[in-house]
Amino acid sequence: MKKDIHPAYHAITVKMTDGTTFETKSTWGKEGDTLQLDIDPKSHPAWTGGGHKLIDSGGQLSKFSKRFQNFGLN
């Protein structure tokens, strides 16, 4: 391996959106820095599954439902 081409790997603190923290190793920042997260698995709808609604006002979903309403998949 080549010398002096790899970034420094050191301990940092990660602060979640709810204020909890944990320590990990990273190449981000400097030794002892704190990484403040704006989005994390505790708050983002992609992980929590909350807040997502399918809104369709006469668009593709309505066309699909109308087209296959008598298909008999009850």
Backbone bond lengths (Angstrom), bond angles and torsions (degrees), N, CA, C in turn:
res aa  C-N    CA-C-N  psi(-1)  N-CA   C-N-CA  omega(-1)  CA-C   N-CA-C  phi
1 M - - - 1.454 - - 1.532 109.14 -
2 K 1.301 114.77 148.00 1.460 119.76 177.45 1.522 109.52 -74.37
3 K 1.295 116.60 145.48 1.458 121.84 179.45 1.526 110.07 -86.12
4 D 1.325 115.54 149.01 1.478 124.24 173.14 1.529 114.60 61.83
5 I 1.344 118.65 27.25 1.468 119.09 175.69 1.525 111.47 -110.60
6 H 1.324 117.17 -11.92 1.453 120.81 -176.61 1.523 110.67 -90.72
7 P 1.345 118.03 139.39 1.463 120.09 179.05 1.527 111.02 -69.39
8 A 1.325 115.78 157.57 1.464 121.42 179.46 1.529 109.28 -68.03
9 Y 1.318 116.76 133.60 1.460 124.09 -180.00 1.518 106.69 -110.85
10 H 1.333 117.07 112.67 1.456 121.18 -171.15 1.532 110.99 -142.50
11 A 1.314 116.05 171.66 1.474 121.78 -179.16 1.527 110.34 -81.84
12 I 1.352 115.70 134.49 1.468 122.03 173.35 1.525 107.82 -132.94
13 T 1.325 115.89 166.92 1.458 122.18 175.16 1.518 108.12 -108.82
14 V 1.322 117.19 133.87 1.465 122.66 177.45 1.523 107.69 -108.52
15 K 1.342 116.49 125.45 1.460 121.78 179.81 1.522 108.58 -106.30
16 M 1.341 115.74 118.81 1.457 122.09 -179.10 1.536 110.07 -76.64
17 T 1.336 117.03 171.56 1.459 121.06 -178.26 1.525 112.83 -67.69
18 D 1.335 117.61 -24.38 1.466 119.78 179.13 1.529 112.75 -89.18
19 G 1.330 117.10 3.58 1.456 121.07 176.70 1.516 114.61 97.62
20 T 1.323 118.38 -12.16 1.458 120.23 178.26 1.526 109.48 -71.86
21 T 1.316 115.78 152.81 1.458 120.62 -178.76 1.524 110.31 -130.04
22 F 1.309 115.47 157.74 1.454 121.78 170.99 1.520 108.56 -150.10
23 E 1.318 115.99 156.49 1.457 121.00 179.08 1.512 110.00 -102.53
24 T 1.315 115.28 142.48 1.447 122.19 177.82 1.516 108.33 -149.25
25 K 1.306 116.72 174.12 1.459 120.87 175.66 1.520 108.44 -105.59
26 S 1.329 114.91 143.97 1.450 120.35 -175.30 1.519 110.28 -158.53
27 T 1.323 115.75 166.74 1.455 120.89 172.15 1.538 110.07 -96.86
28 W 1.337 116.96 -1.44 1.467 122.20 -179.65 1.523 109.95 -76.08
29 G 1.307 118.08 138.98 1.465 122.97 172.93 1.514 113.62 63.16
30 K 1.344 113.89 -152.09 1.460 121.83 -179.17 1.516 108.93 -118.53
31 E 1.295 116.67 167.03 1.462 123.37 177.75 1.528 109.48 -52.70
32 G 1.344 116.75 125.04 1.459 121.63 176.96 1.519 115.64 87.60
33 D 1.344 119.18 -4.04 1.473 121.16 178.44 1.525 110.34 -66.52
34 T 1.343 115.44 159.10 1.462 121.83 177.12 1.514 109.39 -113.81
35 L 1.328 116.25 125.69 1.461 123.00 177.04 1.523 108.03 -96.48
36 Q 1.335 117.33 114.08 1.466 123.73 -179.65 1.522 108.23 -90.81
37 L 1.333 117.25 118.33 1.459 120.92 -179.92 1.528 110.93 -88.01
38 D 1.327 116.80 137.76 1.458 122.53 174.99 1.528 110.17 -90.21
39 I 1.324 116.05 -32.14 1.460 122.61 179.83 1.520 107.13 -133.85
40 D 1.317 116.26 136.33 1.458 119.72 176.94 1.521 109.54 -147.04
41 P 1.329 118.51 172.28 1.463 120.85 -176.70 1.523 114.57 -62.07
42 K 1.322 119.01 -17.84 1.461 121.24 179.22 1.526 111.93 -80.70
43 S 1.340 117.53 -20.99 1.463 119.32 -173.73 1.528 114.59 -120.06
44 H 1.312 119.51 -18.47 1.460 121.43 -174.63 1.535 111.19 -83.09
45 P 1.325 118.30 133.09 1.460 121.64 -178.32 1.528 114.37 -59.40
46 A 1.309 118.03 -24.81 1.465 119.69 178.87 1.523 110.95 -63.61
47 W 1.324 117.50 -30.54 1.456 121.44 179.28 1.522 112.43 -98.37
48 T 1.324 117.32 -32.83 1.458 120.01 -176.32 1.521 112.01 -85.61
49 G 1.337 117.66 -24.96 1.452 121.56 179.25 1.517 113.14 77.50
50 G 1.295 118.00 6.45 1.458 120.92 -177.54 1.512 112.97 -98.80
51 G 1.294 114.88 157.76 1.458 121.33 172.41 1.516 115.67 77.96
52 H 1.314 118.87 2.10 1.452 119.71 -178.27 1.527 109.75 -97.81
53 K 1.315 115.50 124.49 1.455 120.79 177.18 1.519 108.62 -129.72
54 L 1.300 115.50 143.67 1.449 121.06 177.53 1.522 108.38 -90.33
55 I 1.315 116.02 113.00 1.461 121.20 -178.77 1.527 107.99 -112.12
56 D 1.308 115.50 124.32 1.453 120.56 -178.87 1.519 108.17 -145.68
57 S 1.296 116.99 109.58 1.463 120.03 -178.78 1.525 109.44 -102.89
58 G 1.324 115.40 82.54 1.455 119.80 177.57 1.512 113.96 77.80
59 G 1.303 117.39 21.59 1.460 120.80 -177.92 1.511 112.73 -98.45
60 Q 1.331 115.86 -143.03 1.458 122.39 -174.31 1.526 112.92 -61.48
61 L 1.335 117.67 -40.70 1.456 120.14 -178.93 1.525 111.37 -64.21
62 S 1.303 116.94 -41.68 1.469 120.54 178.07 1.521 111.44 -64.41
63 K 1.323 116.43 -40.93 1.467 120.27 177.88 1.521 110.67 -62.58
64 F 1.320 116.94 -43.08 1.455 121.28 179.43 1.524 111.03 -63.07
65 S 1.334 115.97 -47.87 1.467 120.33 -179.23 1.527 111.49 -61.28
66 K 1.324 116.58 -41.91 1.460 121.02 -179.94 1.526 110.67 -66.24
67 R 1.315 116.21 -40.63 1.451 121.12 -177.43 1.533 112.08 -66.92
68 F 1.334 117.39 -37.16 1.461 121.36 -175.59 1.525 114.03 -110.33
69 Q 1.333 117.93 22.89 1.454 120.83 -177.54 1.525 113.06 -65.88
70 N 1.324 118.70 -29.14 1.464 122.03 -178.00 1.534 112.56 -102.28
71 F 1.284 117.26 19.58 1.468 121.25 -176.37 1.522 112.16 -72.73
72 G 1.327 118.15 -24.95 1.456 121.40 174.21 1.513 114.96 84.54
73 L 1.293 118.01 39.99 1.461 121.76 177.77 1.516 110.31 -104.80
74 N 1.295 118.26 50.33 1.467 121.05 -178.55 1.466 111.59 -91.12
